[in-house]
Amino acid sequence: MTKISIYILYTINTIIIFLGFFFTLYSIITHNTMIIIGRRFPAFIMGLPVIYFSIIYFVKIKRLSKEIASKQFSISNFNIGKRLRVK
């Protein structure tokens, strides 16, 4: 189950990267502009953060998959009373 979840995260992230890349490329080719706070900016600027954060997210997914691989599911992992330590 965890491997399927990780593969789904990788797939969604790959789709987001491709969409950000194609939007950036399309905006550069067609010279699109967007109005942001009353000023015109090149539209490809909006695609660059999408690509950047998607790459960062790949690193986080990889770290998560390594962390999950070594752990077993247990309901005691969700015991909130230990973490809160209510006085």
Backbone as a printed PyTorch tensor [residue, N CA C, xyz], in Angstrom:
tensor([[[  0.8170,  -1.1980,   0.0000],
         [  0.0000,   0.0000,   0.0000],
         [  0.8590,   1.2600,   0.0000]],

        [[  1.9520,   1.2470,   0.7670],
         [  2.7800,   2.4480,   0.8200],
         [  3.5070,   2.6730,  -0.5020]],

        [[  3.8960,   1.5820,  -1.1730],
         [  4.5700,   1.7510,  -2.4630],
         [  3.6340,   2.3660,  -3.4890]],

        [[  2.3750,   1.9510,  -3.4520],
         [  1.3940,   2.5220,  -4.3830],
         [  1.2090,   4.0020,  -4.1080]],

        [[  1.1510,   4.3760,  -2.8370],
         [  0.9960,   5.7830,  -2.4730],
         [  2.1820,   6.6160,  -2.9520]],

        [[  3.3760,   6.0810,  -2.7790],
         [  4.5770,   6.7950,  -3.2220],
         [  4.5840,   6.9310,  -4.7430]],

        [[  4.2010,   5.8750,  -5.4580],
         [  4.1330,   5.9520,  -6.9210],
         [  3.0990,   6.9660,  -7.3780]],

        [[  1.9830,   7.0470,  -6.6680],
         [  0.9650,   8.0430,  -7.0110],
         [  1.5120,   9.4540,  -6.8040]],

        [[  2.2290,   9.6740,  -5.6960],
         [  2.8320,  10.9850,  -5.4530],
         [  3.8420,  11.3430,  -6.5420]],

        [[  4.6870,  10.3750,  -6.9210],
         [  5.6450,  10.6140,  -8.0000],
         [  4.9310,  10.9430,  -9.3130]],

        [[  3.8560,  10.2300,  -9.6080],
         [  3.1300,  10.4500, -10.8560],
         [  2.4970,  11.8410, -10.8850]],

        [[  1.8370,  12.2200,  -9.7970],
         [  1.2120,  13.5430,  -9.7300],
         [  2.2630,  14.6330,  -9.8350]],

        [[  3.3820,  14.4380,  -9.1590],
         [  4.4480,  15.4350,  -9.2010],
         [  5.0420,  15.5540, -10.6070]],

        [[  5.2040,  14.4360, -11.2960],
         [  5.7120,  14.4680, -12.6640],
         [  4.7540,  15.2130, -13.5820]],

        [[  3.4670,  14.9780, -13.4160],
         [  2.4680,  15.6920, -14.2270],
         [  2.5430,  17.1900, -13.9680]],

        [[  2.6910,  17.5910, -12.7060],
         [  2.7870,  19.0100, -12.3640],
         [  4.0380,  19.6290, -12.9730]],

        [[  5.1610,  18.9030, -12.9480],
         [  6.3910,  19.4300, -13.5500],
         [  6.2020,  19.6330, -15.0540]],

        [[  5.6200,  18.6380, -15.7300],
         [  5.4100,  18.7760, -17.1660],
         [  4.4560,  19.9220, -17.4910]],

        [[  3.3900,  20.0630, -16.7180],
         [  2.4630,  21.1730, -16.9570],
         [  3.1460,  22.5300, -16.7460]],

        [[  3.9590,  22.6360, -15.6890],
         [  4.7010,  23.8800, -15.4560],
         [  5.7000,  24.1460, -16.5640]],

        [[  6.3820,  23.0960, -17.0180],
         [  7.3540,  23.2530, -18.1020],
         [  6.6660,  23.6750, -19.4030]],

        [[  5.5570,  22.9980, -19.7390],
         [  4.8600,  23.3320, -20.9800],
         [  4.2100,  24.7110, -20.9220]],

        [[  3.6970,  25.1080, -19.7580],
         [  3.1520,  26.4590, -19.6210],
         [  4.2410,  27.4990, -19.8000]],

        [[  5.4000,  27.2530, -19.2050],
         [  6.5190,  28.1830, -19.3500],
         [  6.9600,  28.2650, -20.8050]],

        [[  7.1100,  27.1340, -21.4480],
         [  7.5200,  27.1000, -22.8470],
         [  6.4860,  27.7760, -23.7450]],

        [[  5.2070,  27.4820, -23.5370],
         [  4.1320,  28.0900, -24.3210],
         [  4.1170,  29.6060, -24.1340]],

        [[  4.3140,  30.0550, -22.9020],
         [  4.2980,  31.4940, -22.6260],
         [  5.4750,  32.2060, -23.2680]],

        [[  6.6170,  31.5480, -23.3260],
         [  7.7850,  32.1500, -23.9730],
         [  7.5680,  32.2400, -25.4770]],

        [[  7.0330,  31.1660, -26.0640],
         [  6.8330,  31.1370, -27.5180],
         [  5.7870,  32.1550, -27.9610]],

        [[  4.6880,  32.2580, -27.2100],
         [  3.5870,  33.1390, -27.6200],
         [  3.6820,  34.5430, -27.0220]],

        [[  4.6750,  34.7990, -26.1970],
         [  4.8850,  36.1120, -25.5690],
         [  3.6670,  36.5480, -24.7670]],

        [[  3.0810,  35.6240, -24.0100],
         [  1.9390,  35.9450, -23.1610],
         [  2.3760,  36.8110, -21.9920]],

        [[  1.4550,  37.6650, -21.5660],
         [  1.6860,  38.4600, -20.3680],
         [  0.4910,  38.3020, -19.4410]],

        [[  0.7260,  38.5430, -18.1620],
         [ -0.3250,  38.4880, -17.1470],
         [ -0.3250,  39.7970, -16.3910]],

        [[ -1.5020,  40.1890, -15.9480],
         [ -1.6050,  41.3920, -15.1320],
         [ -1.6180,  40.9630, -13.6710]],

        [[ -0.6130,  41.4100, -12.9430],
         [ -0.4850,  41.1030, -11.5240],
         [ -0.3420,  42.4240, -10.7890]],

        [[ -1.2970,  42.7140,  -9.9240],
         [ -1.3390,  43.9530,  -9.1420],
         [ -1.2200,  45.1620, -10.0710]],

        [[ -1.9400,  45.1350, -11.1640],
         [ -2.0070,  46.2790, -12.0620],
         [ -0.8340,  46.4410, -13.0200]],

        [[  0.1110,  45.5400, -13.0010],
         [  1.2610,  45.6310, -13.9110],
         [  1.3260,  44.3800, -14.7600]],

        [[  1.8710,  44.5130, -15.9560],
         [  2.0160,  43.3760, -16.8740],
         [  3.3750,  42.7080, -16.6500]],

        [[  3.3320,  41.3870, -16.5310],
         [  4.5380,  40.5900, -16.3790],
         [  4.5080,  39.4670, -17.4070]],

        [[  5.6700,  39.0040, -17.8500],
         [  5.6830,  37.8290, -18.7360],
         [  5.0800,  36.6290, -18.0020]],

        [[  4.2350,  35.8780, -18.6940],
         [  3.5150,  34.7710, -18.0650],
         [  4.4370,  33.6260, -17.6700]],

        [[  5.5940,  33.4840, -18.3220],
         [  6.4760,  32.3630, -17.9770],
         [  6.9920,  32.4720, -16.5530]],

        [[  6.9430,  33.6760, -15.9790],
         [  7.3950,  33.8520, -14.5980],
         [  6.5190,  33.0470, -13.6430]],

        [[  5.2550,  32.8410, -14.0040],
         [  4.3610,  32.0530, -13.1530],
         [  4.6760,  30.5570, -13.2330]],

        [[  5.2540,  30.1040, -14.3290],
         [  5.5840,  28.6910, -14.4750],
         [  6.8720,  28.2950, -13.7750]],

        [[  7.7800,  29.2340, -13.6060],
         [  9.0690,  28.9230, -12.9910],
         [  8.9500,  28.4460, -11.5420]],

        [[  8.1440,  29.1080, -10.6890],
         [  8.0080,  28.5750,  -9.3200],
         [  7.3590,  27.1950,  -9.2750]],

        [[  6.4590,  26.9230, -10.2120],
         [  5.8250,  25.6050, -10.2600],
         [  6.8850,  24.5400, -10.5190]],

        [[  7.7570,  24.8010, -11.4740],
         [  8.8290,  23.8540, -11.7790],
         [  9.7740,  23.7150, -10.5850]],

        [[ 10.1470,  24.8480,  -9.9930],
         [ 11.0820,  24.8370,  -8.8650],
         [ 10.5250,  24.0340,  -7.6870]],

        [[  9.2970,  24.3310,  -7.2780],
         [  8.7270,  23.6490,  -6.1170],
         [  8.4460,  22.1760,  -6.4010]],

        [[  8.1780,  21.8380,  -7.6440],
         [  7.9720,  20.4320,  -7.9950],
         [  9.2760,  19.6510,  -7.8770]],

        [[ 10.3680,  20.2660,  -8.2550],
         [ 11.6740,  19.6010,  -8.1050],
         [ 12.0000,  19.4180,  -6.6260]],

        [[ 11.7230,  20.4410,  -5.8160],
         [ 11.9310,  20.3290,  -4.3700],
         [ 11.0580,  19.2090,  -3.8080]],

        [[  9.8300,  19.1030,  -4.3210],
         [  8.8980,  18.0820,  -3.8480],
         [  9.3920,  16.6760,  -4.2030]],

        [[ 10.0760,  16.5200,  -5.3430],
         [ 10.6670,  15.2270,  -5.6860],
         [ 11.6490,  14.7820,  -4.6060]],

        [[ 12.4600,  15.7030,  -4.1450],
         [ 13.4350,  15.3820,  -3.0990],
         [ 12.7120,  14.9670,  -1.8210]],

        [[ 11.6280,  15.6770,  -1.4870],
         [ 10.8800,  15.3480,  -0.2720],
         [ 10.1870,  13.9950,  -0.3850]],

        [[  9.6700,  13.6750,  -1.5630],
         [  9.0370,  12.3710,  -1.7590],
         [ 10.0720,  11.2560,  -1.6170]],

        [[ 11.2550,  11.4690,  -2.1610],
         [ 12.3090,  10.4540,  -2.0620],
         [ 12.6920,  10.2290,  -0.6010]],

        [[ 12.8220,  11.3010,   0.1530],
         [ 13.1530,  11.1920,   1.5800],
         [ 12.0230,  10.4830,   2.3310]],

        [[ 10.7890,  10.8190,   1.9960],
         [  9.6440,  10.1700,   2.6310],
         [  9.6070,   8.6820,   2.3260]],

        [[  9.8900,   8.3050,   1.0880],
         [  9.8530,   6.8890,   0.7260],
         [ 10.9330,   6.0930,   1.4670]],

        [[ 12.0910,   6.6900,   1.6780],
         [ 13.1380,   6.0130,   2.4530],
         [ 12.7240,   5.8690,   3.9130]],

        [[ 12.0830,   6.9030,   4.4460],
         [ 11.6640,   6.8800,   5.8480],
         [ 10.5440,   5.8610,   6.0750]],

        [[  9.6190,   5.7790,   5.1600],
         [  8.4900,   4.8640,   5.2980],
         [  8.9200,   3.4130,   5.1020]],

        [[  9.8920,   3.1740,   4.2500],
         [ 10.3090,   1.8020,   3.9350],
         [ 10.7960,   1.0490,   5.1740]],

        [[ 11.3610,   1.7490,   6.1400],
         [ 11.9220,   1.0710,   7.3030],
         [ 10.9430,   0.9680,   8.4650]],

        [[  9.7070,   1.4510,   8.3130],
         [  8.7640,   1.4500,   9.4210],
         [  7.5980,   0.5220,   9.1530]],

        [[  7.0430,   0.0080,  10.2330],
         [  5.8580,  -0.8320,  10.1840],
         [  4.6680,  -0.0280,  10.6890]],

        [[  3.4900,  -0.3320,  10.1820],
         [  2.2890,   0.3400,  10.6490],
         [  1.9110,  -0.1650,  12.0280]],

        [[  1.5720,   0.7710,  12.8970],
         [  1.0940,   0.4210,  14.2240],
         [  0.1600,   1.5250,  14.6840]],

        [[ -0.9290,   1.1520,  15.3060],
         [ -1.8700,   2.1450,  15.7890],
         [ -1.2630,   2.9800,  16.9100]],

        [[ -0.2480,   2.4550,  17.5810],
         [  0.4100,   3.2170,  18.6540],
         [  1.1720,   4.4200,  18.1090]],

        [[  1.4620,   4.4340,  16.8060],
         [  2.1000,   5.6060,  16.2100],
         [  1.1880,   6.8170,  16.2430]],

        [[ -0.1170,   6.5860,  16.3950],
         [ -1.0850,   7.6700,  16.3830],
         [ -1.5860,   8.0190,  17.7720]],

        [[ -0.9140,   7.5540,  18.8110],
         [ -1.3110,   7.8340,  20.1790],
         [ -1.0000,   9.2850,  20.4960]],

        [[ -2.0240,  10.0910,  20.5630],
         [ -1.8420,  11.5430,  20.7440],
         [ -1.5180,  11.8770,  22.1900]],

        [[ -1.9840,  11.0940,  23.1200],
         [ -1.7660,  11.3740,  24.5400],
         [ -0.3020,  11.4640,  24.9150]],

        [[  0.5450,  10.6460,  24.3230],
         [  1.9770,  10.6780,  24.6170],
         [  2.6170,  11.9700,  24.1280]],

        [[  2.1610,  12.4330,  22.9880],
         [  2.8030,  13.6110,  22.3860],
         [  2.3940,  14.8950,  23.0640]],

        [[  1.1540,  15.0050,  23.4850],
         [  0.6720,  16.2650,  24.0400],
         [  1.1140,  16.4850,  25.4770]],

        [[  1.1680,  15.4290,  26.2660],
         [  1.5460,  15.4970,  27.6770],
         [  0.7390,  16.5610,  28.4160]],

        [[ -0.5180,  16.3420,  28.4810],
         [ -1.4360,  17.2700,  29.1260],
         [ -1.2020,  17.2350,  30.6240]],

        [[ -1.1480,  18.4110,  31.2520],
         [ -0.9080,  18.5030,  32.6960],
         [ -2.2170,  18.5540,  33.4320]]])
